[in-house]
Structures are given as structure tokens and as C-alpha cells.
Amino acid sequence: MQQSYSQALFKNFLGQAPQWYKLTIVGFLILNPILFFFISPYIAGWALVLEFIFTLAMALKCYPLQPGGLLAIQAVAIGMTTSSQVLHEIEVNLEVLLLLIFMVAGIYFMKNLLLVMFTKIITKIRSKIVVSFMFCFASAFLSAFLDALTVIAVIISVAVGFYSVYHKVASGKHHTHNHDSTTDDELPDYSRQDLEQFRAYLRNLLMHAGVGTALGGVMTKVGEPQNLIIAEQSGWEFIEFAIRMSPVTIPVLIAGLLTCVLLEKLKWFSYGVHLPDNVRKILVDFDADETASRTRADNMKLVAQGVIALWLVIALALHLASVGLIGLTVIILATAFTGVIEEHQIGHAFEEALPFTALLAVFFAVVAVIIDQQLFTPVIAWVLTFEGDMQLVMFYLANGFLSMVSDNVFVGTVYITEVKKALIEGQITRDQFDMLAVAINTGTNLPSVATPNGQAAFLFLLTSALAPLIRLSYGRMVYMALPYTIVLTIVGLITIQSGMLVEYTDLFYEMGIIEHHSIVDGSGDLGH
């Protein structure tokens, strides 16, 4: 029987999303105007925020851009905010959008260098504890200067490559042959145990690496998108941002790396799985073949990428240009010196970042509603009634909890915008604002490792083609991230509650490493 037009429309609406999800979004779109016009604009505003958080939490059912975007369009249409206010929020945070567009694309052209590095770690080091530590540390270091999504994307590429090579060879084929790695039908029984162990081994490494991106991402201005938003609102450059975060981030990094080693040593939470000898031999042989077949031109490409990586670190540290423009230079240099000159080749680099860039613009529309309807004003006022370290603790915990269930970029953007507003209105001092900015940044970055909703890198891993191959489900990710969540959250909390953050910040002021800022520093209506 042929579908009616209404049935066809409903089927097309949000595509493959479950029917209950589609009906829920339709229900939101019906409810919001009723609340706004007949009940209370304030209640309608909060309903919108909760609905948007719902779309973020349900990201595996449907990418949040479409349902969240529909809610944002309706909010502007019925008068919750204005298009000019949305544009203002985007203008204020333009550098963040440039970071996502250009920096992520720039690092795409340096993937080969990173692939070689992670491949060598797996094939050259036999100790599982050392390999896990290296994956966690390397991910942290790279995420401090690059983009966490790109770092995890590279590690996924390594894992997919190794998995498919082993799967082919174990199925009786050469690693150059065509093969479907998604089915185990051709695999002999004696190889299945090795395969299950190899899957567990890859899950271990990917979770260590994912947490590593959070450990490094929290430390610098470019580590996560919300860091740049916070840095821009605060008027902090790359070095100052890292110094101000260090009283929290350095102890957390040490604790995170120790947790990695202990989990492997004690074999808790499904960690401590070793690479089977049969698998190791196949991977080492594959790497040797790859190295032998690499031409002089290929080697020069790797050298060029290494030099460009050095330029990236220097340019960020010295703030030679805005982060987005530095990313653009990386694109130009990396493509020019590796021979990528065709438009369609360059276009692939932007596929990874642009959907999230569009989603971030929708974030800013929701932030515009929060500002116009003054949704967070009572909450911020209540938190500001606390004094000293307790005030910082409350901001840290509030950001941490919300980041677990929604998205840390959204939460960080909302809170720093509201705190900046409190500063402009004279409710807090500039030094108080700087301390709260540290609490907001660490709160959004550390506890958010609890779920894939909170960390974009985790969500990227969960939705990748690799996750079903190695049997990495949502529940398994949450379970394996649990020890890290507990340790990172508690260590971050201790550094703030104990007064260590305030003491070290005062010491940095006395030593002249950082300076006190005036209220007008940072982006926003007051300029720079």
C-alpha cells in the first residue's frame, strides 16, 4: 500500500531517528509557543534549554544540529530572542568558529606523521603498561596544541588499520587483499579468541587515549572549543591561560597518568588486556612492509609535517596570530609541501569540523535566549552568595554535573557568558572573575569524561566505524571511564577547595608571571 503524503513527510522528518524521538521533538515545537505566550517566557526559556540538552544527550539517536536547530529557529520566530542577538553571540565567538574550521582542517593534513608515531608505539614497545601510558600521554600532549577530535580521529585510523590487517590475515588473506572486516564468517575458530583479546586491547588503548585528550585539552586555550571561548571572554593569551589553569591541571594530569598505570597493573574495569603474540607478529610485519615501501618523497612529506608541527607550537605559544589564522597557515603550508593541490582533496579536510561548527552556531542561538530571558541570572546570583573557595567549588561542581549530561562546550559558553555579565554589572571583581573562569574551564573539561555526551572526542569515538568492530558500546564506555571520572573530578575538586588554586595564582601575581586585568579586558561589548 502506497504511503500518504503525511506519512511520507513524517518518515522523511529526521530520517532514521526512532519514531518516539520524532514525536518528542514535534511535542517540544508545539509546547514552546504555548508556554511562551500563555504561561511564562521565563518557563518557556528554561523548557528550551532542557529540550536542547535532551537533543545533546540523545546525540546517538540523531545528530543534535537538526532537532536543536529547529528549536533555535522557533525560538527566534516566536520572539524568545532576536536574530541580531544570535549574530552578536557568533561575532563575539568568531575566533572559536575559525578554530574549528581552519585548525581541525589543518591538522587533517598532518595525519600521516601522527599515524606513523602511534603505529611505532604499538609495534616497537612490548610492555602494555608503557604502551597505555604513551597513548595517554601522547594524546594529552597533542591535544594541548592541536584539536582533541583530530587526535582521537588519528588514533581511530591507526586502530581501524591494524584491526583490518589482522582480520584479513587471520581470515587467510594477504593484507593487501580486499576484505570485509565487519563480519567474522571467514575467521577460523582458533583465531576467534585472539580476535576477542585484540578487540579488548584496542578498547583499552582508545579509552586511555580518549581520557588523554581531556587531560591535555583542559590545559591550554586551544585544547577544547570552550577553552577558547573562556580565554576570549577573559582576555587571556595562550601562555597566560596555561599558567592560570596549571594549579588544577598539573595535579590532575599526574593523577590521570597514574590512574592509567594502576588500571593496567591491577586489571580493573576491563583494563590490562595484552596484545596476543599472533596479532603482534602480523602487525610488526605489516609495519615493516609499510616502512620499506615508503619512498623518499613520502619521507620528505613526514619531515615537512614535522616542521609545520613545530611552527604550530611556536605560533600558538607566541600568539603570532589568532588561533584560526594559525590554523589557516597550517592548511596552506601542509598542502603546499605535501603536494595536495586539488580542490576535492582539500575539501575532505573540512568534513570533520563543519557539522560541529554549525552545531556551535546553534549553541550560540540558545545562549542568546538565555541572555534575553535572563534564565541563569537567579542561579548565578545564588552561587555568588557563597564566598571564597566555596564559590569556586560550587561553579566547578555545577559545570561538571551539567557537562556530564549535556555538552561541555554548551555549558562552558553559558556559564562564562553569565559570569562576564555579572562582572560588567559590578556584582564581582575582575580577580574574582578570573578565578571563576578557571573553575568553569576545569569543571566543563574534567567531570565530562563520565559520558560520551560531555566529551566531543568520546562521542566521535562512539559514533565511528571502529566502535562496532571492537564492540565498544555506550555503556561500556561509561563503565571504563568511571575510574578516570572519579579520580579527575576529585583531584580537581581538592585543588580548588583546598585553596591551592588561589594560593598559586597569588604567587604567580607576586612573581610577575601573570598580571591583574581590568574589567574591560576580554571580548564582548566592552572591547579589548
Secondary structure, DSSP 8 states (H G I E B T S, - for coil): ----HHHHHHHHTTTTS-HHHHHHHHHHHHHHHHIIIII-HHHHHHHHHHHHHHHHHTTTTS-THHHHHHHHHHHHHHTSS-HHHHHHHHHHTHHHHHIIIIIHHHHHTTHHHHHHHHHHHHHH---HHHHHHHHHHHHHHHHHHS-HHHHHHHHHHHHHHHHHHHHHHHTT--TTS---TT--TT--HHHHHHHHHHHHHHHHHHHHHHHHHHHHHTTSTTSSHHHHHHHHHHT--HHHHHHHHHHHHHHHHHHHHHHHHHHHHHT-TT------HHHHHHHHHHHHHHHHH--HHHHHHHHHHHHHHHHHHHHHHTT-S-HHHHHHHHHHHHHHHHT---HHHHHHHHHTTHHHHHHHHHHHHHHHHHHHTT-SHHHHHHHTTS-HHHHHHHHHHHHHHHHHHS-HHHHHHHHHHHHHHHHHTTSS-HHHHHHHHHHHHHHHHSGGGGSTTT-HHHHHHHTSSHHHHTT--HHHHHHHHHHHHHHHHHHHHHHHHTSHHHHHHHHHHHHTSS----TT-SSSTT--
